[in-house]
Amino acid sequence: MSWQNIITFESGKRSGKPCIRGLRITVYDILEYLASGMTPDEIVADFPELTTEDIRAALAFAADRERRIAGDAA
């Protein structure tokens, strides 16, 4: 999964946090919804502008970031 085409960074939007396709929905928002027990289908139902691919991209981005942070600590 390549998140680079889906996750965007804009300094004037949500303080430059990583967002989904330029929307005002951040990767953090998606991760919180998943952590609270929502399924990807439930998230898409609540936010029809999102796709399940967007949710997978948010997870891939978070995994990539964690991998980089863990690599820096080694």
FIZA-671656 format. One record per residue: residue number from 1; residue in three letters; x, y, z of N, C-alpha, C in turn. Coordinates in Angstrom, 3 decimals, decimal comma. Layout:
[NUM ALA [X Y Z] [X Y Z] [X Y Z]] ...
END
This chain:
[1 MET [0,853 -1,182 0,000] [0,000 0,000 0,000] [0,893 1,238 0,000]] [2 SER [0,715 2,064 -0,986] [1,458 3,318 -1,076] [0,568 4,461 -0,594]] [3 TRP [0,918 5,008 0,540] [0,103 6,081 1,112] [0,434 7,440 0,501]] [4 GLN [1,544 7,553 -0,205] [2,020 8,845 -0,695] [1,028 9,561 -1,606]] [5 ASN [0,179 8,832 -2,311] [-0,793 9,463 -3,199] [-2,081 9,857 -2,484]] [6 ILE [-2,224 9,479 -1,217] [-3,467 9,724 -0,487] [-3,263 10,682 0,685]] [7 ILE [-2,175 10,538 1,405] [-1,915 11,388 2,573] [-1,281 12,692 2,111]] [8 THR [-1,874 13,808 2,529] [-1,386 15,117 2,125] [-0,998 15,958 3,340]] [9 PHE [-0,118 16,895 3,103] [0,333 17,834 4,134] [0,140 19,244 3,586]] [10 GLU [-0,664 20,041 4,261] [-0,866 21,433 3,861] [-0,745 22,294 5,106]] [11 SER [0,167 23,240 5,082] [0,432 24,034 6,286] [-0,806 24,778 6,776]] [12 GLY [-1,696 25,176 5,884] [-2,882 25,924 6,291] [-4,072 25,064 6,661]] [13 LYS [-3,907 23,760 6,639] [-5,029 22,860 6,939] [-4,665 21,968 8,107]] [14 ARG [-5,450 22,039 9,158] [-5,247 21,225 10,359] [-3,805 21,318 10,864]] [15 SER [-3,261 22,532 10,796] [-1,911 22,832 11,298] [-0,829 21,982 10,645]] [16 GLY [-1,044 21,584 9,394] [-0,041 20,820 8,676] [0,000 19,343 8,999]] [17 LYS [-0,982 18,880 9,793] [-1,025 17,454 10,122] [-1,337 16,643 8,866]] [18 PRO [-0,922 15,382 8,846] [-1,207 14,544 7,678] [-2,713 14,301 7,547]] [19 CYS [-3,254 14,654 6,385] [-4,685 14,533 6,117] [-4,943 13,565 4,979]] [20 ILE [-6,186 13,179 4,859] [-6,603 12,283 3,791] [-7,018 13,107 2,574]] [21 ARG [-6,292 12,955 1,472] [-6,609 13,580 0,179] [-6,992 15,061 0,279]] [22 GLY [-6,346 15,801 1,129] [-6,623 17,229 1,238] [-7,886 17,550 2,011]] [23 LEU [-8,577 16,538 2,519] [-9,756 16,769 3,352] [-9,304 17,250 4,723]] [24 ARG [-10,232 17,604 5,551] [-9,892 18,041 6,904] [-9,907 16,874 7,894]] [25 ILE [-9,840 15,671 7,376] [-9,796 14,468 8,210] [-8,346 14,009 8,275]] [26 THR [-7,819 13,936 9,491] [-6,403 13,592 9,660] [-6,206 12,088 9,833]] [27 VAL [-4,975 11,671 9,648] [-4,598 10,287 9,922] [-4,924 9,966 11,379]] [28 TYR [-4,641 10,905 12,268] [-4,916 10,719 13,692] [-6,403 10,455 13,922]] [29 ASP [-7,275 11,202 13,228] [-8,726 10,986 13,356] [-9,074 9,538 13,015]] [30 ILE [-8,554 9,076 11,883] [-8,838 7,710 11,431] [-8,354 6,694 12,462]] [31 LEU [-7,141 6,885 12,959] [-6,592 5,954 13,943] [-7,426 5,943 15,218]] [32 GLU [-7,904 7,098 15,640] [-8,758 7,160 16,830] [-10,067 6,415 16,623]] [33 TYR [-10,666 6,591 15,440] [-11,920 5,883 15,151] [-11,692 4,376 15,198]] [34 LEU [-10,621 3,909 14,596] [-10,320 2,484 14,604] [-10,046 1,994 16,025]] [35 ALA [-9,279 2,766 16,786] [-8,948 2,381 18,159] [-10,186 2,331 19,056]] [36 SER [-11,186 3,149 18,727] [-12,405 3,155 19,539] [-13,322 1,974 19,204]] [37 GLY [-12,949 1,202 18,166] [-13,713 0,024 17,832] [-14,516 0,123 16,544]] [38 MET [-14,478 1,275 15,885] [-15,194 1,396 14,614] [-14,513 0,545 13,555]] [39 THR [-15,303 -0,035 12,684] [-14,749 -0,778 11,556] [-14,539 0,195 10,396]] [40 PRO [-13,706 -0,168 9,438] [-13,556 0,694 8,261] [-14,899 0,987 7,575]] [41 ASP [-15,764 -0,005 7,488] [-17,077 0,213 6,866] [-17,906 1,231 7,652]] [42 GLU [-17,832 1,188 8,975] [-18,564 2,157 9,797] [-18,010 3,570 9,599]] [43 ILE [-16,699 3,679 9,485] [-16,085 4,992 9,272] [-16,532 5,557 7,930]] [44 VAL [-16,508 4,731 6,892] [-16,931 5,180 5,557] [-18,415 5,544 5,564]] [45 ALA [-19,218 4,821 6,313] [-20,649 5,146 6,405] [-20,852 6,506 7,074]] [46 ASP [-20,047 6,805 8,101] [-20,155 8,092 8,803] [-19,525 9,236 8,016]] [47 PHE [-18,525 8,931 7,214] [-17,806 9,936 6,430] [-17,748 9,466 4,977]] [48 PRO [-18,824 9,675 4,220] [-18,905 9,127 2,864] [-17,843 9,659 1,906]] [49 GLU [-17,156 10,735 2,280] [-16,090 11,246 1,420] [-14,835 10,380 1,516]] [50 LEU [-14,797 9,473 2,501] [-13,669 8,554 2,667] [-13,934 7,242 1,964]] [51 THR [-12,843 6,542 1,669] [-12,928 5,194 1,106] [-12,150 4,242 2,009]] [52 THR [-12,373 2,953 1,830] [-11,588 1,995 2,609] [-10,105 2,081 2,231]] [53 GLU [-9,817 2,482 0,999] [-8,421 2,691 0,597] [-7,786 3,834 1,403]] [54 ASP [-8,558 4,875 1,678] [-8,070 5,985 2,515] [-7,686 5,474 3,901]] [55 ILE [-8,510 4,610 4,442] [-8,250 4,078 5,784] [-7,001 3,200 5,775]] [56 ARG [-6,849 2,377 4,745] [-5,630 1,565 4,623] [-4,398 2,454 4,471]] [57 ALA [-4,537 3,555 3,745] [-3,411 4,486 3,582] [-3,030 5,111 4,918]] [58 ALA [-4,023 5,450 5,732] [-3,736 6,019 7,058] [-2,971 5,014 7,911]] [59 LEU [-3,369 3,755 7,853] [-2,659 2,712 8,603] [-1,246 2,510 8,068]] [60 ALA [-1,097 2,513 6,759] [0,236 2,353 6,155] [1,141 3,520 6,534]] [61 PHE [0,592 4,738 6,526] [1,361 5,920 6,917] [1,827 5,782 8,368]] [62 ALA [0,900 5,384 9,258] [1,243 5,246 10,675] [2,301 4,162 10,872]] [63 ALA [2,188 3,059 10,148] [3,176 1,988 10,257] [4,538 2,456 9,759]] [64 ASP [4,535 3,182 8,661] [5,779 3,726 8,107] [6,444 4,684 9,101]] [65 ARG [5,649 5,542 9,675] [6,175 6,519 10,646] [6,743 5,790 11,859]] [66 GLU [6,038 4,805 12,355] [6,509 4,035 13,506] [7,816 3,317 13,173]] [67 ARG [7,894 2,761 11,979] [9,108 2,081 11,540] [10,291 3,053 11,519]] [68 ARG [10,058 4,258 11,023] [11,143 5,264 10,983] [11,559 5,668 12,386]] [69 ILE [10,591 5,879 13,278] [10,907 6,283 14,647] [11,673 5,174 15,365]] [70 ALA [11,215 3,938 15,205] [11,894 2,802 15,841] [13,309 2,644 15,276]] [71 GLY [13,473 2,893 13,996] [14,785 2,789 13,377] [15,740 3,862 13,882]] [72 ASP [15,202 5,053 14,162] [16,023 6,142 14,677] [16,502 5,859 16,101]] [73 ALA [15,700 5,113 16,860] [16,032 4,839 18,247] [17,075 3,730 18,387]] [74 ALA [17,259 2,966 17,338] [18,171 1,806 17,426] [19,615 2,206 17,404]] 
END
